[in-house]
């Protein structure tokens, strides 16, 4: 009886676990995506093959050839994009600094008006006594 139970357990639980539990390792396309180094990306070409290139690099397929953007072109384009991002960030910082200055001015004005109101209220309370 115990032997039948062990066989039942083996065939219906362990074998499916072994077969379907390691399915992730059996799929080579997904395994290749996990092996992509930091700063790189796997670009899929039309026929299903993949090429590992730097993130943002342009890849073209001309006939049977796969043409990846040259290093000099890639670096110059990336530096240009980064410089534009820096310029937009500088503009954003200037706008935010202006807003902070306006907020500081309004808080100072509110503090002064509150102080004046307190002084006026203090004088009116003294006059009542």
Backbone as a printed PyTorch tensor [residue, N CA C, xyz], in Angstrom:
tensor([[[  0.8160,  -1.1840,   0.0000],
         [  0.0000,   0.0000,   0.0000],
         [  0.8720,   1.2640,   0.0000]],

        [[  1.8950,   1.2410,   0.8240],
         [  2.8040,   2.3690,   0.8980],
         [  3.5740,   2.5290,  -0.4040]],

        [[  3.8890,   1.4380,  -1.0400],
         [  4.6220,   1.4700,  -2.2990],
         [  3.7560,   2.1070,  -3.3950]],

        [[  2.4890,   1.8190,  -3.3900],
         [  1.5690,   2.4070,  -4.3740],
         [  1.4590,   3.9090,  -4.1430]],

        [[  1.4110,   4.3100,  -2.8890],
         [  1.3400,   5.7270,  -2.5560],
         [  2.5960,   6.4700,  -3.0280]],

        [[  3.7610,   5.8630,  -2.8480],
         [  5.0060,   6.4780,  -3.2970],
         [  5.0400,   6.6000,  -4.8180]],

        [[  4.5970,   5.5740,  -5.5270],
         [  4.5380,   5.6380,  -6.9820],
         [  3.5580,   6.7230,  -7.4430]],

        [[  2.4170,   6.7860,  -6.7790],
         [  1.4260,   7.8080,  -7.0940],
         [  2.0250,   9.2110,  -6.9030]],

        [[  2.6810,   9.4100,  -5.7890],
         [  3.3230,  10.6810,  -5.4950],
         [  4.3880,  11.0000,  -6.5400]],

        [[  5.1790,  10.0370,  -6.9100],
         [  6.2480,  10.2290,  -7.8770],
         [  5.6950,  10.6230,  -9.2430]],

        [[  4.7080,   9.8910,  -9.7370],
         [  4.2070,  10.1290, -11.0900],
         [  3.3520,  11.3910, -11.2020]],

        [[  2.5810,  11.6950, -10.2210],
         [  1.6430,  12.8040, -10.3520],
         [  2.1270,  14.1280,  -9.7670]],

        [[  3.1750,  14.0900,  -8.9620],
         [  3.6580,  15.3360,  -8.3750],
         [  5.1010,  15.6470,  -8.7350]],

        [[  5.9610,  14.6990,  -8.6300],
         [  7.3700,  14.9740,  -8.8440],
         [  7.7430,  15.1120, -10.3170]],

        [[  7.2180,  14.2480, -11.1550],
         [  7.5520,  14.3180, -12.5790],
         [  7.0390,  15.6230, -13.1990]],

        [[  5.7800,  16.0330, -12.9780],
         [  5.3650,  17.3320, -13.5300],
         [  6.1680,  18.4980, -12.9520]],

        [[  6.5360,  18.4110, -11.6980],
         [  7.3430,  19.4680, -11.0960],
         [  8.7010,  19.5590, -11.7820]],

        [[  9.3010,  18.4220, -12.0460],
         [ 10.6020,  18.4050, -12.7210],
         [ 10.4690,  18.8950, -14.1570]],

        [[  9.4300,  18.4730, -14.8620],
         [  9.2660,  18.8400, -16.2710],
         [  8.9130,  20.3110, -16.4470]],

        [[  7.9830,  20.8110, -15.6380],
         [  7.4900,  22.1720, -15.8410],
         [  8.1550,  23.1870, -14.9210]],

        [[  8.8330,  22.7580, -13.9020],
         [  9.4840,  23.6810, -12.9890],
         [ 10.7140,  24.3250, -13.5810]],

        [[ 11.3590,  23.6840, -14.5190],
         [ 12.5800,  24.2080, -15.1350],
         [ 12.3370,  24.6890, -16.5540]],

        [[ 11.1050,  25.0040, -16.8640],
         [ 10.7680,  25.4530, -18.2040],
         [ 11.4880,  26.7540, -18.5560]],

        [[ 11.7030,  27.5880, -17.5780],
         [ 12.3720,  28.8650, -17.8020],
         [ 13.7820,  28.6710, -18.3450]],

        [[ 14.4990,  27.6920, -17.8420],
         [ 15.8620,  27.4450, -18.2990],
         [ 15.9040,  26.7940, -19.6780]],

        [[ 14.8040,  26.1620, -20.0870],
         [ 14.8030,  25.4730, -21.3650],
         [ 14.5600,  26.4070, -22.5400]],

        [[ 14.0180,  27.6010, -22.2900],
         [ 13.7320,  28.5410, -23.3560],
         [ 14.9720,  29.4100, -23.6100]],

        [[ 15.7010,  29.1970, -24.7140],
         [ 16.9550,  29.9220, -24.9300],
         [ 16.7540,  31.4180, -25.2040]],

        [[ 15.6240,  31.8020, -25.7880],
         [ 15.4140,  33.2230, -26.0770],
         [ 15.3120,  34.0260, -24.7810]],

        [[ 14.5650,  33.5070, -23.8110],
         [ 14.4320,  34.2000, -22.5380],
         [ 15.7370,  34.1360, -21.7490]],

        [[ 16.4580,  33.0610, -21.8620],
         [ 17.7380,  32.9570, -21.1590],
         [ 18.7270,  33.9790, -21.7040]],

        [[ 18.6990,  34.2370, -23.0170],
         [ 19.6020,  35.2220, -23.6040],
         [ 19.2950,  36.6340, -23.1050]],

        [[ 18.0150,  36.9260, -22.8620],
         [ 17.6510,  38.2510, -22.3800],
         [ 18.1650,  38.4950, -20.9690]],

        [[ 18.3180,  37.4360, -20.1850],
         [ 18.8080,  37.5870, -18.8190],
         [ 20.3120,  37.8200, -18.7890]],

        [[ 21.0130,  37.4350, -19.8340],
         [ 22.4720,  37.5460, -19.8710],
         [ 22.9510,  38.8780, -20.4350]],

        [[ 22.0580,  39.8340, -20.6740],
         [ 22.4360,  41.1160, -21.2560],
         [ 23.1340,  41.9520, -20.1850]],

        [[ 24.3600,  42.4380, -20.4640],
         [ 25.1040,  43.2340, -19.4740],
         [ 24.4290,  44.5800, -19.2000]],

        [[ 24.8100,  45.1910, -18.1170],
         [ 24.2900,  46.4940, -17.7230],
         [ 24.6650,  47.5420, -18.7650]],

        [[ 23.7150,  48.3770, -19.1610],
         [ 23.9670,  49.4090, -20.1550],
         [ 23.7970,  48.9240, -21.5850]],

        [[ 23.4480,  47.6700, -21.7520],
         [ 23.2470,  47.1020, -23.0840],
         [ 21.7920,  46.6650, -23.2030]],

        [[ 21.3560,  46.4320, -24.4190],
         [ 20.0190,  45.9110, -24.6560],
         [ 20.0470,  44.9140, -25.8050]],

        [[ 19.1190,  43.9750, -25.7600],
         [ 19.0040,  42.9930, -26.8330],
         [ 17.9550,  43.5010, -27.8160]],

        [[ 18.3700,  43.7540, -29.0440],
         [ 17.4760,  44.2490, -30.0800],
         [ 17.1080,  43.0840, -30.9800]],

        [[ 15.8020,  42.8950, -31.1730],
         [ 15.3480,  41.7800, -32.0100],
         [ 15.3130,  42.2210, -33.4650]],

        [[ 15.8920,  41.4130, -34.3110],
         [ 15.8930,  41.6550, -35.7490],
         [ 14.6750,  40.9240, -36.3190]],

        [[ 14.2640,  41.2610, -37.5210],
         [ 13.0030,  40.7790, -38.0770],
         [ 12.8470,  39.2610, -38.0720]],

        [[ 13.9150,  38.5210, -38.2850],
         [ 13.7710,  37.0620, -38.3780],
         [ 13.8190,  36.3770, -37.0070]],

        [[ 13.8020,  37.1360, -35.9360],
         [ 13.7710,  36.5500, -34.6010],
         [ 15.1150,  36.4890, -33.9160]],

        [[ 16.1900,  36.7710, -34.6430],
         [ 17.5020,  36.7670, -34.0010],
         [ 17.6790,  38.0660, -33.2210]],

        [[ 18.5500,  38.0120, -32.2280],
         [ 18.7690,  39.1770, -31.3730],
         [ 20.2320,  39.6070, -31.4450]],

        [[ 20.4360,  40.9280, -31.3020],
         [ 21.7680,  41.5020, -31.2870],
         [ 21.8840,  42.3180, -30.0060]],

        [[ 22.9850,  42.1630, -29.2790],
         [ 23.2110,  42.9370, -28.0660],
         [ 24.0070,  44.1790, -28.4430]],

        [[ 23.4140,  45.3490, -28.1770],
         [ 24.0220,  46.6350, -28.5240],
         [ 23.9050,  47.5730, -27.3270]],

        [[ 24.6680,  48.6740, -27.3190],
         [ 24.4970,  49.6660, -26.2490],
         [ 23.0760,  50.2440, -26.2870]],

        [[ 22.5590,  50.6050, -25.1140],
         [ 21.1970,  51.1430, -25.0540],
         [ 21.0880,  52.3890, -25.9180]],

        [[ 20.1140,  52.4040, -26.7910],
         [ 19.8730,  53.5540, -27.6460],
         [ 20.6090,  53.5220, -28.9670]],

        [[ 21.4340,  52.5220, -29.2090],
         [ 22.1610,  52.4460, -30.4770],
         [ 21.1840,  52.0930, -31.5950]],

        [[ 21.4230,  52.6820, -32.7500],
         [ 20.5610,  52.4150, -33.8950],
         [ 21.0590,  51.1650, -34.6220]],

        [[ 20.1220,  50.2940, -34.9660],
         [ 20.4420,  49.0480, -35.6660],
         [ 19.6160,  49.0060, -36.9410]],

        [[ 20.2700,  48.7130, -38.0450],
         [ 19.5810,  48.5900, -39.3280],
         [ 19.8610,  47.2230, -39.9280]],

        [[ 18.8950,  46.7290, -40.6720],
         [ 19.1090,  45.4810, -41.3960],
         [ 19.0010,  45.8100, -42.8800]],

        [[ 20.1080,  45.6060, -43.5690],
         [ 20.1590,  45.8520, -45.0060],
         [ 20.4570,  44.5240, -45.6690]],

        [[ 19.4570,  43.9720, -46.3140],
         [ 19.6240,  42.6500, -46.9150],
         [ 19.8580,  41.6290, -45.8230]],

        [[ 20.9780,  40.9440, -45.8870],
         [ 21.3260,  39.9550, -44.8700],
         [ 22.2660,  40.5290, -43.8170]],

        [[ 22.6740,  41.7890, -43.9970],
         [ 23.6180,  42.4010, -43.0620],
         [ 22.8790,  43.1480, -41.9590]],

        [[ 23.4390,  43.0750, -40.7730],
         [ 22.9340,  43.8330, -39.6400],
         [ 23.9570,  44.9210, -39.3660]],

        [[ 23.5510,  46.1670, -39.5260],
         [ 24.4680,  47.2840, -39.3660],
         [ 24.1380,  47.9990, -38.0580]],

        [[ 25.1100,  48.0090, -37.1580],
         [ 24.9790,  48.7130, -35.8830],
         [ 25.6870,  50.0450, -36.0260]],

        [[ 25.1060,  51.0650, -35.4450],
         [ 25.6670,  52.4080, -35.4940],
         [ 27.1240,  52.4120, -35.0090]],

        [[ 27.9880,  53.1560, -35.6970],
         [ 29.4080,  53.2100, -35.3180],
         [ 29.5620,  53.8940, -33.9640]],

        [[ 30.6680,  53.5750, -33.2960],
         [ 30.9150,  54.1160, -31.9620],
         [ 30.9380,  55.6420, -31.9650]],

        [[ 31.6440,  56.2370, -32.9040],
         [ 31.7670,  57.6960, -32.9430],
         [ 30.3940,  58.3490, -33.1390]],

        [[ 29.5900,  57.7890, -34.0180],
         [ 28.2480,  58.3300, -34.2490],
         [ 27.3820,  58.1730, -33.0030]],

        [[ 27.4670,  57.0210, -32.3800],
         [ 26.6750,  56.7540, -31.1800],
         [ 27.0560,  57.7190, -30.0630]],

        [[ 28.3590,  57.8620, -29.8100],
         [ 28.8020,  58.7310, -28.7220],
         [ 28.4540,  60.1950, -28.9900]],

        [[ 28.6610,  60.6350, -30.2270],
         [ 28.3510,  62.0350, -30.5260],
         [ 26.8500,  62.3010, -30.3890]],

        [[ 26.0260,  61.3900, -30.8500],
         [ 24.5730,  61.5530, -30.7160],
         [ 24.1590,  61.5400, -29.2520]],

        [[ 24.7100,  60.6190, -28.4660],
         [ 24.3720,  60.5320, -27.0390],
         [ 24.8250,  61.7830, -26.2820]],

        [[ 26.0440,  62.2870, -26.5870],
         [ 26.5110,  63.5080, -25.9280],
         [ 25.5990,  64.6830, -26.2770]],

        [[ 25.1760,  64.7690, -27.5250],
         [ 24.2760,  65.8390, -27.9320],
         [ 22.9510,  65.7390, -27.1760]],

        [[ 22.3940,  64.5210, -27.0810],
         [ 21.1410,  64.3300, -26.3490],
         [ 21.3000,  64.6790, -24.8770]],

        [[ 22.4280,  64.2830, -24.2930],
         [ 22.6700,  64.5740, -22.8820],
         [ 22.8210,  66.0790, -22.6620]],

        [[ 23.5090,  66.7650, -23.5790],
         [ 23.6610,  68.2170, -23.4530],
         [ 22.3080,  68.9170, -23.5260]],

        [[ 21.4300,  68.4530, -24.3920],
         [ 20.0970,  69.0510, -24.4710],
         [ 19.3050,  68.7930, -23.1860]],

        [[ 19.4300,  67.5960, -22.6280],
         [ 18.7630,  67.3010, -21.3620],
         [ 19.2940,  68.1910, -20.2490]],

        [[ 20.6030,  68.4330, -20.2330],
         [ 21.2050,  69.3010, -19.2140],
         [ 20.6860,  70.7270, -19.3560]],

        [[ 20.5930,  71.2070, -20.5840],
         [ 20.0810,  72.5630, -20.8090],
         [ 18.6380,  72.6870, -20.3340]],

        [[ 17.8110,  71.6890, -20.6240],
         [ 16.4160,  71.7520, -20.1760],
         [ 16.3370,  71.6740, -18.6500]],

        [[ 17.2200,  70.9010, -18.0370],
         [ 17.2510,  70.8360, -16.5720],
         [ 17.6790,  72.1710, -15.9670]],

        [[ 18.6510,  72.8410, -16.6020],
         [ 19.0760,  74.1600, -16.1250],
         [ 17.9200,  75.1540, -16.1800]],

        [[ 17.1740,  75.1250, -17.2780],
         [ 16.0200,  76.0190, -17.4030],
         [ 14.9830,  75.7140, -16.3240]],

        [[ 14.7530,  74.4460, -16.0700],
         [ 13.7980,  74.0600, -15.0350],
         [ 14.2580,  74.5260, -13.6600]],

        [[ 15.5480,  74.4140, -13.3970],
         [ 16.0900,  74.8550, -12.1080],
         [ 15.9190,  76.3610, -11.9560]],

        [[ 16.1580,  77.1210, -13.0220],
         [ 15.9900,  78.5740, -12.9550],
         [ 14.5330,  78.9390, -12.6630]],

        [[ 13.6090,  78.2530, -13.3090],
         [ 12.1850,  78.5080, -13.0600],
         [ 11.8340,  78.1790, -11.6180]],

        [[ 12.3250,  77.0650, -11.1330],
         [ 12.0440,  76.6730,  -9.7510],
         [ 12.6710,  77.6380,  -8.7530]],

        [[ 13.8650,  78.1380,  -9.0390],
         [ 14.4920,  79.1140,  -8.1570],
         [ 13.6790,  80.4010,  -8.1030]],

        [[ 13.1550,  80.8300,  -9.2410],
         [ 12.2950,  82.0170,  -9.2650],
         [ 11.0420,  81.8060,  -8.4320]],

        [[ 10.4430,  80.6130,  -8.5310],
         [  9.2550,  80.3210,  -7.7440],
         [  9.5680,  80.2990,  -6.2500]],

        [[ 10.7170,  79.7610,  -5.8890],
         [ 11.1190,  79.7210,  -4.4740],
         [ 11.3130,  81.1450,  -3.9530]],

        [[ 11.9420,  82.0140,  -4.7520],
         [ 12.1340,  83.4030,  -4.3320],
         [ 10.7980,  84.1050,  -4.1240]],

        [[  9.8430,  83.8620,  -5.0380],
         [  8.5110,  84.4620,  -4.8850],
         [  7.8360,  83.9560,  -3.6180]],

        [[  7.9500,  82.6670,  -3.3530],
         [  7.3570,  82.1110,  -2.1380],
         [  8.0050,  82.6970,  -0.8850]],

        [[  9.3200,  82.8770,  -0.9080],
         [ 10.0080,  83.4930,   0.2300],
         [  9.5200,  84.9250,   0.4440]],

        [[  9.3280,  85.6700,  -0.6430],
         [  8.8430,  87.0430,  -0.5240],
         [  7.4340,  87.0740,   0.0570]],

        [[  6.5690,  86.1970,  -0.4230],
         [  5.1910,  86.1970,   0.0860],
         [  5.1490,  85.7740,   1.5490]],

        [[  5.9920,  84.8330,   1.9430],
         [  5.9920,  84.4390,   3.3570],
         [  6.5030,  85.5780,   4.2200]],

        [[  7.5010,  86.3260,   3.7460],
         [  7.9830,  87.4840,   4.4980],
         [  6.8890,  88.5390,   4.6120]],

        [[  6.1570,  88.7680,   3.5210],
         [  5.0580,  89.7380,   3.5500],
         [  3.9760,  89.3030,   4.5400]],

        [[  3.6600,  88.0010,   4.5300],
         [  2.6520,  87.4810,   5.4630],
         [  3.1360,  87.6080,   6.9050]],

        [[  4.4040,  87.3540,   7.1440],
         [  4.9440,  87.5000,   8.4980],
         [  4.8490,  88.9430,   8.9650]],

        [[  5.1950,  89.8790,   8.0770],
         [  5.1340,  91.2910,   8.4350],
         [  3.7000,  91.7280,   8.7020]],

        [[  2.7700,  91.2920,   7.8540],
         [  1.3650,  91.6740,   8.0590],
         [  0.8190,  91.0290,   9.3350]],

        [[  1.2230,  89.8120,   9.6380],
         [  0.7960,  89.1570,  10.8720],
         [  1.3440,  89.8940,  12.0850]],

        [[  2.6090,  90.3070,  12.0120],
         [  3.2170,  91.0590,  13.1100],
         [  2.5010,  92.3880,  13.3160]],

        [[  2.1360,  93.0690,  12.2450],
         [  1.4110,  94.3290,  12.3550],
         [  0.0300,  94.1110,  12.9630]],

        [[ -0.6450,  93.0380,  12.5640],
         [ -1.9710,  92.7450,  13.1140],
         [ -1.8710,  92.4240,  14.6030]],

        [[ -0.8240,  91.7230,  14.9980],
         [ -0.6360,  91.3880,  16.4120],
         [ -0.3950,  92.6660,  17.2130]],

        [[  0.3920,  93.5710,  16.6530],
         [  0.6600,  94.8350,  17.3410],
         [ -0.6200,  95.6430,  17.4880]],

        [[ -1.4210,  95.6940,  16.4120],
         [ -2.6760,  96.4420,  16.4450],
         [ -3.6340,  95.8100,  17.4480]],

        [[ -3.7470,  94.5030,  17.4430],
         [ -4.6230,  93.8080,  18.3910],
         [ -4.1440,  94.0080,  19.8180]],

        [[ -2.8390,  94.0070,  20.0240],
         [ -2.2760,  94.2270,  21.3550],
         [ -2.6080,  95.6160,  21.8720]],

        [[ -2.5340,  96.6230,  21.0180],
         [ -2.8620,  97.9960,  21.4080],
         [ -4.3390,  98.1260,  21.7230]],

        [[ -5.1980,  97.4900,  20.9230],
         [ -6.6350,  97.5830,  21.1730],
         [ -7.0170,  96.8800,  22.4620]],

        [[ -6.3430,  95.7820,  22.7870],
         [ -6.6290,  95.0910,  24.0440],
         [ -6.1700,  95.9280,  25.2230]],

        [[ -5.0640,  96.6420,  25.1050],
         [ -4.5780,  97.4970,  26.1950],
         [ -5.5300,  98.6700,  26.4050]],

        [[ -6.1060,  99.1620,  25.3350],
         [ -7.0280, 100.2940,  25.4550],
         [ -8.3130,  99.8640,  26.1300]],

        [[ -8.7370,  98.6230,  25.9900],
         [ -9.9580,  98.1410,  26.6200],
         [ -9.8200,  98.0450,  28.1210]],

        [[ -8.6150,  97.7600,  28.6300],
         [ -8.4120,  97.6160,  30.0780],
         [ -8.3450,  98.9480,  30.6470]]])
